[in-house]
Amino acid sequence: MQAIERKQELIQIAFQQFLSRGYDKTSIRSIVQDAGGEIGMFYHYFQSKDDIYREVLQQYHDQYIAKFLEKLELLKTKNIHELFDEMLDELERVIVNYQNMNESFKEEKCRKELHEKSLEAIEPILKEVLVYYQNEGVIQGPIENMDYLVSFLLYGVSAVLHTNKDTSYSDKKQAILALIDKLLGV
């Protein structure tokens, strides 16, 4: 097995163990044992458990963002209402998958880091979308600080979608779309 494949195998094993056992109960020894290797093999690729954990998170988010960007390119061919409607549906699918995945997380640290890293990764994508529609004249009025607007929208939408209230996704989505229309002057 080549070095790149071996390293990736360790990352996949670590990912599964972090999911099923949590960060604290996953050990370098258990990762190496499942890979059928020795401790020295682990240290050939990684400096610590935290190092492989960061690599797991990075790969997870690289895949997630690649899918989101792919979807975004298709969405740019639509009007702004369709774009936000479909973006919210995509976010809902991601949230459902994320929640299902998180049911197996034992550690709050893992959940918070994955969520925060996801939002941070989406920020430049959402900014690109808003700048595009602003340049097209779809968004009315000047936006003095696009970074603040993007953060406000992203974290606000996330908070509404993640709320545990008895409100249906459909009702949340309608409220979010109405707020976005008012905020952006669409």
C-alpha positions as CSV (number, residue, x, y, z in Angstrom):
1,M,0.0,0.0,0.0
2,Q,1.4,3.4,-0.9
3,A,2.0,6.1,1.7
4,I,-0.9,8.3,0.5
5,E,-3.3,5.4,0.6
6,R,-2.1,4.4,4.1
7,K,-2.4,7.9,5.5
8,Q,-6.0,8.1,4.0
9,E,-6.8,4.7,5.6
10,L,-5.7,6.1,9.0
11,I,-7.9,9.2,8.5
12,Q,-10.9,7.1,7.6
13,I,-10.5,4.8,10.6
14,A,-10.0,7.9,12.8
15,F,-13.1,9.5,11.4
16,Q,-15.2,6.4,12.1
17,Q,-13.8,6.1,15.7
18,F,-14.4,9.8,16.4
19,L,-18.0,9.4,15.2
20,S,-18.7,6.2,17.2
21,R,-16.6,6.8,20.3
22,G,-16.0,10.5,20.5
23,Y,-12.7,12.3,20.7
24,D,-11.7,11.4,24.2
25,K,-12.3,7.6,23.8
26,T,-10.5,7.4,20.5
27,S,-6.8,6.6,20.9
28,I,-3.9,6.5,18.6
29,R,-3.5,2.8,19.6
30,S,-7.1,2.0,18.6
31,I,-6.7,3.7,15.2
32,V,-3.4,1.9,14.5
33,Q,-4.9,-1.4,15.7
34,D,-7.9,-1.1,13.3
35,A,-5.4,-0.3,10.5
36,G,-3.3,-3.4,11.3
37,G,-0.2,-1.4,11.9
38,E,2.2,-0.2,14.5
39,I,2.4,3.0,16.5
40,G,5.4,4.2,14.5
41,M,3.3,4.1,11.4
42,F,0.9,6.6,12.9
43,Y,3.7,9.0,13.9
44,H,5.1,8.7,10.4
45,Y,2.0,10.6,9.1
46,F,0.8,12.5,12.2
47,Q,2.3,14.2,15.2
48,S,-0.6,13.6,17.6
49,K,-4.3,12.6,17.9
50,D,-5.2,16.2,17.6
51,D,-3.3,16.4,14.3
52,I,-5.3,13.5,12.8
53,Y,-8.5,15.0,14.3
54,R,-7.8,18.2,12.5
55,E,-7.2,16.3,9.2
56,V,-10.4,14.4,9.6
57,L,-12.3,17.7,10.1
58,Q,-10.6,19.3,7.1
59,Q,-11.4,16.4,4.8
60,Y,-15.0,16.3,5.9
61,H,-15.4,20.0,5.2
62,D,-13.5,19.9,1.9
63,Q,-16.0,17.3,0.6
64,Y,-18.9,19.2,2.0
65,I,-17.8,22.5,0.5
66,A,-17.1,20.9,-2.9
67,K,-20.7,19.6,-3.0
68,F,-22.0,23.0,-1.9
69,L,-20.0,24.8,-4.6
70,E,-21.1,22.4,-7.3
71,K,-24.7,23.1,-6.3
72,L,-24.1,26.8,-6.2
73,E,-22.9,26.9,-9.9
74,L,-26.3,25.4,-10.9
75,L,-28.2,27.8,-8.6
76,K,-26.7,30.9,-10.2
77,T,-28.7,30.3,-13.3
78,K,-31.9,30.9,-11.3
79,N,-33.5,34.0,-10.0
80,I,-32.7,35.1,-6.5
81,H,-35.9,33.6,-5.0
82,E,-35.3,30.2,-6.6
83,L,-31.7,30.4,-5.5
84,F,-32.5,31.1,-1.8
85,D,-35.3,28.5,-1.9
86,E,-33.0,25.8,-3.2
87,M,-30.1,26.9,-1.0
88,L,-32.4,26.6,2.1
89,D,-33.4,23.1,0.9
90,E,-29.8,22.1,0.5
91,L,-29.0,23.5,4.0
92,E,-31.9,21.5,5.4
93,R,-30.6,18.3,3.8
94,V,-27.1,19.1,5.2
95,I,-28.6,19.8,8.7
96,V,-30.5,16.5,8.7
97,N,-27.4,14.6,7.7
98,Y,-25.4,16.5,10.2
99,Q,-27.9,15.8,13.0
100,N,-28.0,12.1,12.1
101,M,-24.2,12.0,12.1
102,N,-24.1,13.9,15.4
103,E,-26.3,11.5,17.2
104,S,-23.3,9.2,17.3
105,F,-21.0,12.0,18.5
106,K,-20.2,11.6,22.2
107,E,-18.2,14.8,22.5
108,E,-19.7,18.3,22.4
109,K,-16.3,19.5,21.1
110,C,-16.7,17.6,17.9
111,R,-20.2,18.9,17.3
112,K,-19.3,22.5,17.9
113,E,-16.2,22.4,15.8
114,L,-18.0,20.8,12.8
115,H,-20.8,23.2,12.9
116,E,-18.6,26.3,13.3
117,K,-16.2,25.1,10.6
118,S,-19.2,24.5,8.2
119,L,-20.5,28.0,8.7
120,E,-17.1,29.6,8.3
121,A,-16.7,27.7,5.0
122,I,-20.0,28.8,3.6
123,E,-19.4,32.5,4.4
124,P,-17.3,33.3,1.3
125,I,-19.7,31.3,-0.9
126,L,-22.7,33.2,0.3
127,K,-20.8,36.5,-0.1
128,E,-20.1,35.6,-3.7
129,V,-23.8,34.9,-4.3
130,L,-24.8,38.2,-2.8
131,V,-22.2,40.2,-4.6
132,Y,-23.3,38.5,-7.9
133,Y,-26.9,39.5,-7.4
134,Q,-25.9,43.0,-6.2
135,N,-23.9,43.5,-9.4
136,E,-26.9,42.3,-11.4
137,G,-29.1,44.9,-9.7
138,V,-31.4,42.3,-8.1
139,I,-30.5,43.4,-4.6
140,Q,-31.7,47.0,-4.0
141,G,-29.8,49.6,-2.2
142,P,-26.2,49.9,-1.2
143,I,-24.8,47.3,1.2
144,E,-22.2,49.1,3.4
145,N,-20.6,46.0,4.8
146,M,-21.1,42.8,2.9
147,D,-19.2,40.7,5.4
148,Y,-21.5,41.7,8.2
149,L,-24.6,41.0,6.1
150,V,-23.3,37.6,5.1
151,S,-22.6,36.7,8.8
152,F,-26.0,38.0,9.9
153,L,-27.8,36.0,7.2
154,L,-25.8,32.8,7.6
155,Y,-25.7,32.6,11.4
156,G,-29.3,33.8,11.6
157,V,-30.6,31.3,9.1
158,S,-28.6,28.6,10.9
159,A,-30.1,29.5,14.3
160,V,-33.6,29.4,12.9
161,L,-33.1,26.1,11.1
162,H,-31.5,24.5,14.2
163,T,-34.1,25.7,16.6
164,N,-35.9,22.8,18.4
165,K,-39.3,24.6,18.5
166,D,-42.3,22.7,17.1
167,T,-42.2,24.8,13.9
168,S,-42.0,22.8,10.7
169,Y,-39.2,23.3,8.3
170,S,-41.6,24.6,5.7
171,D,-42.8,27.4,8.1
172,K,-39.2,28.2,9.1
173,K,-38.3,28.4,5.4
174,Q,-41.2,30.7,4.5
175,A,-40.2,33.1,7.4
176,I,-36.5,33.1,6.4
177,L,-37.4,33.8,2.7
178,A,-39.7,36.7,3.7
179,L,-37.0,38.2,6.0
180,I,-34.3,37.8,3.2
181,D,-36.6,39.6,0.7
182,K,-37.2,42.5,3.1
183,L,-33.5,42.7,4.2
184,L,-32.2,42.7,0.6
185,G,-35.0,44.8,-0.9
186,V,-35.8,42.0,-3.4
